[in-house]
Amino acid sequence: MYGLPGVGKTSFVGTCPQEDTGIAACDHGAGSGLLPISEKSFDYIEPTNLVDLEKFTKGEVFKDKKIFVLDNLSTMARTIVKDAALAIPMSGMESRAKYGVAEKRDYMVMMEIIRRTLVNLIDCNPTKHILVMAHEKYDRPNENDAPGTESLVGPELSGQLFTAAPSMFDFVLRLRTRSLLRNPADAKSRYAQRYFQTNQEPGIIAKCRATVNKKALLDREEVFDLESGAGGFPVLLNKIIEGYQHG
């Protein structure tokens, strides 16, 4: 799941059953980004290095949990993963770690660390629900790209991971907001509606692998509303399960 900062990704995590959920909180701010759900009693860790992260991804931290959440992959890449890459000695590049400036080879290392992290998380926990949050990025073609290369909106990850990371998951959801009127005749009834884009559209990275008779079990847009519970984790999960049963 990806979206702009503040759009409600962590609030979505808050719809998961608290007793079944373990969170690796890698974002910035209070509780490493978990302030929106601080009133709830979720079990979580705040990884500070790759060792902590690996224990989480291999299921060694929350062994009895059914849902593993990594929040946030984009921030994890800019902090834990970047620091690990810069700590690797490279001849003639001793100032990298001192000033925190990554070079081309560092980005290659970072991409491989992130890839292995996701592979571990998914493959080591085949009976778990895996939820990974990321920020949003608008990727525009540059002069070196092949003619006809389209602009894409997807998760904020560097290089090939921009498209490679989403390919590892069964669902890629983009969380957005739009302004609507509760009463078309009253301008003061304007509110911000949150919704997921669940299927590939021109310029948007999104997908739903859950299909019956070639029809996706999630609607092209799924409204997410904390008040009514619409679009929360249990609702989407039940919709998919019931779709398979009835199909």
C-alpha positions as CSV (number, residue, x, y, z in Angstrom):
1,M,0.0,0.0,0.0
2,Y,1.4,3.4,-0.9
3,G,0.3,7.0,-0.8
4,L,1.3,10.5,0.1
5,P,2.4,11.2,3.7
6,G,-0.5,11.7,5.9
7,V,-3.1,10.2,3.6
8,G,-4.0,7.4,6.2
9,K,-1.8,4.4,5.6
10,T,-1.0,3.9,9.3
11,S,-4.7,4.5,10.1
12,F,-5.5,1.6,7.8
13,V,-3.0,-0.5,9.8
14,G,-5.1,0.5,12.9
15,T,-8.1,-1.5,11.4
16,C,-6.2,-4.8,11.8
17,P,-7.0,-7.0,14.8
18,Q,-4.7,-5.7,17.5
19,E,-4.0,-9.1,19.2
20,D,-3.1,-10.6,15.8
21,T,-0.8,-7.9,14.5
22,G,2.9,-7.2,14.9
23,I,4.4,-4.0,13.5
24,A,8.0,-3.1,12.5
25,A,7.7,0.7,12.8
26,C,10.4,2.4,10.6
27,D,9.0,5.8,10.0
28,H,9.8,9.2,11.7
29,G,8.0,10.8,14.6
30,A,6.4,9.6,17.8
31,G,6.4,5.8,18.1
32,S,8.3,5.8,14.8
33,G,5.2,7.0,12.9
34,L,2.6,5.1,14.9
35,L,1.1,8.2,16.5
36,P,-2.2,7.9,14.5
37,I,-2.9,4.6,16.3
38,S,-1.3,5.3,19.6
39,E,-4.5,4.9,21.5
40,K,-4.5,1.2,20.5
41,S,-2.4,-1.5,22.0
42,F,-0.5,-2.9,19.0
43,D,2.7,-4.8,19.6
44,Y,5.5,-3.2,17.7
45,I,9.3,-2.9,17.4
46,E,11.4,0.0,16.2
47,P,14.3,-1.6,14.2
48,T,17.5,0.3,14.3
49,N,19.7,-1.9,12.1
50,L,19.5,-4.8,9.7
51,V,19.8,-7.4,12.4
52,D,16.6,-6.1,14.1
53,L,14.9,-6.0,10.7
54,E,16.0,-9.5,9.7
55,K,14.6,-11.0,13.0
56,F,11.3,-9.4,12.2
57,T,11.2,-10.4,8.5
58,K,12.0,-14.0,9.4
59,G,9.2,-14.2,11.9
60,E,11.4,-14.5,15.0
61,V,9.9,-11.5,16.8
62,F,6.1,-12.0,16.6
63,K,5.9,-15.7,16.3
64,D,2.3,-16.0,17.3
65,K,1.0,-13.1,15.2
66,K,-1.1,-13.6,12.1
67,I,-0.4,-10.2,10.5
68,F,3.0,-8.6,9.9
69,V,3.2,-5.0,9.1
70,L,6.2,-3.1,7.8
71,D,5.6,0.7,8.1
72,N,7.3,2.3,6.2
73,L,9.4,0.8,3.5
74,S,10.3,4.1,1.9
75,T,11.6,5.5,5.2
76,M,13.4,2.2,6.0
77,A,15.3,2.5,2.7
78,R,16.4,6.1,3.5
79,T,17.6,5.2,7.1
80,I,18.4,1.7,8.1
81,V,19.2,0.4,4.6
82,K,21.2,3.5,3.6
83,D,23.2,3.5,6.8
84,A,24.1,-0.2,6.2
85,A,25.2,0.4,2.6
86,L,27.4,3.4,3.6
87,A,29.0,1.3,6.3
88,I,30.5,-1.0,3.7
89,P,34.1,0.0,3.0
90,M,34.9,1.0,-0.5
91,S,38.3,2.0,-1.8
92,G,38.7,5.8,-2.3
93,M,35.2,6.5,-1.0
94,E,35.9,6.8,2.8
95,S,33.9,10.1,3.1
96,R,30.6,8.4,2.2
97,A,29.7,7.3,5.7
98,K,31.0,10.5,7.2
99,Y,28.8,12.8,5.2
100,G,26.0,10.4,4.4
101,V,26.2,10.8,0.6
102,A,25.4,7.6,-1.3
103,E,27.2,6.8,-4.6
104,K,26.0,4.7,-7.5
105,R,27.3,1.5,-6.1
106,D,25.7,2.2,-2.7
107,Y,22.3,2.4,-4.4
108,M,22.9,-1.0,-6.0
109,V,23.6,-2.4,-2.6
110,M,20.6,-0.7,-1.1
111,M,18.3,-2.2,-3.8
112,E,19.6,-5.7,-3.1
113,I,19.1,-5.3,0.7
114,I,15.5,-4.1,0.2
115,R,14.9,-6.9,-2.2
116,R,16.2,-9.5,0.2
117,T,14.2,-7.9,3.1
118,L,10.9,-8.3,1.1
119,V,11.8,-11.8,-0.1
120,N,12.5,-12.8,3.5
121,L,9.3,-11.2,4.8
122,I,7.1,-12.9,2.2
123,D,8.8,-16.3,1.8
124,C,9.6,-16.9,5.5
125,N,6.0,-16.3,6.6
126,P,3.7,-18.1,4.0
127,T,0.8,-18.5,6.4
128,K,0.8,-14.8,7.5
129,H,-0.8,-11.7,6.1
130,I,2.0,-9.3,5.0
131,L,1.3,-5.6,4.8
132,V,3.9,-3.2,3.6
133,M,3.4,0.6,3.5
134,A,5.3,3.0,1.3
135,H,5.3,6.6,0.3
136,E,4.2,7.7,-3.2
137,K,6.5,8.7,-6.0
138,Y,5.9,10.2,-9.5
139,D,8.4,8.7,-11.8
140,R,8.9,10.6,-15.1
141,P,10.9,9.3,-18.1
142,N,14.2,11.1,-18.7
143,E,16.2,11.6,-21.8
144,N,17.9,8.3,-21.5
145,D,14.7,6.2,-21.4
146,A,13.4,4.5,-24.5
147,P,10.9,6.4,-26.6
148,G,7.3,5.9,-25.5
149,T,8.2,5.2,-21.8
150,E,5.3,6.4,-19.7
151,S,5.2,8.4,-16.5
152,L,4.2,6.2,-13.6
153,V,2.9,6.8,-10.0
154,G,4.0,4.1,-7.6
155,P,5.8,3.4,-4.3
156,E,8.7,5.7,-3.4
157,L,11.7,3.3,-4.1
158,S,14.8,3.8,-6.0
159,G,15.7,2.4,-9.4
160,Q,14.2,-0.9,-10.6
161,L,12.6,-1.5,-7.2
162,F,10.0,1.1,-8.2
163,T,8.3,-1.6,-10.3
164,A,10.1,-4.8,-9.0
165,A,8.8,-4.4,-5.4
166,P,5.1,-4.2,-6.3
167,S,5.6,-7.3,-8.5
168,M,6.3,-9.4,-5.3
169,F,2.8,-8.7,-3.9
170,D,-0.6,-10.1,-4.6
171,F,-2.2,-6.7,-4.0
172,V,-0.8,-3.2,-4.7
173,L,-3.2,-0.5,-3.4
174,R,-2.8,3.3,-3.9
175,L,-4.5,5.3,-1.1
176,R,-5.8,8.7,-2.2
177,T,-8.2,11.5,-1.1
178,R,-10.7,13.5,-3.0
179,S,-13.1,16.3,-2.1
180,L,-16.9,15.5,-2.2
181,L,-20.1,17.1,-1.0
182,R,-22.3,15.3,1.4
183,N,-25.1,17.5,0.2
184,P,-24.7,18.7,-3.4
185,A,-26.7,21.9,-2.5
186,D,-24.5,22.8,0.4
187,A,-20.9,23.9,-0.2
188,K,-20.2,23.7,3.5
189,S,-20.8,19.9,3.4
190,R,-17.5,19.3,1.7
191,Y,-15.3,16.5,3.1
192,A,-12.3,14.5,2.1
193,Q,-13.0,11.0,1.1
194,R,-10.3,8.4,1.2
195,Y,-10.2,5.6,-1.3
196,F,-8.0,2.9,-2.7
197,Q,-7.1,2.4,-6.4
198,T,-6.9,-1.4,-6.7
199,N,-6.4,-2.0,-10.4
200,Q,-3.9,-1.0,-13.0
201,E,-4.8,2.2,-14.8
202,P,-2.8,4.3,-17.3
203,G,0.1,5.8,-15.3
204,I,-0.8,4.1,-12.0
205,I,0.9,1.0,-10.4
206,A,-1.9,-1.0,-8.7
207,K,-3.1,-4.5,-8.9
208,C,-5.5,-7.2,-7.5
209,R,-4.5,-10.8,-8.1
210,A,-7.7,-12.1,-6.5
211,T,-10.0,-12.9,-9.4
212,V,-12.9,-15.2,-10.2
213,N,-13.9,-15.8,-13.8
214,K,-11.4,-13.1,-14.8
215,K,-13.1,-10.5,-12.6
216,A,-11.2,-8.8,-9.7
217,L,-12.8,-9.4,-6.3
218,L,-12.0,-5.9,-5.2
219,D,-13.7,-3.0,-6.9
220,R,-11.6,-0.7,-9.1
221,E,-12.0,1.9,-6.2
222,E,-12.6,0.9,-2.6
223,V,-13.7,3.6,-0.2
224,F,-11.8,3.7,3.1
225,D,-13.8,5.3,6.0
226,L,-12.7,4.8,9.6
227,E,-16.1,5.9,10.9
228,S,-18.1,3.2,9.1
229,G,-15.3,0.7,8.8
230,A,-15.5,0.6,5.0
231,G,-12.3,-0.4,3.3
232,G,-10.6,-1.5,6.5
233,F,-8.4,-4.6,6.6
234,P,-11.2,-7.0,7.9
235,V,-13.6,-5.7,5.3
236,L,-11.3,-6.1,2.4
237,L,-10.2,-9.5,3.6
238,N,-13.8,-10.8,4.0
239,K,-14.7,-9.4,0.6
240,I,-11.9,-11.4,-1.0
241,I,-12.8,-14.6,0.9
242,E,-16.5,-14.4,0.2
243,G,-15.7,-13.7,-3.5
244,Y,-13.8,-16.9,-3.7
245,Q,-16.5,-18.9,-1.9
246,H,-19.3,-17.6,-4.0
247,G,-17.2,-17.9,-7.2
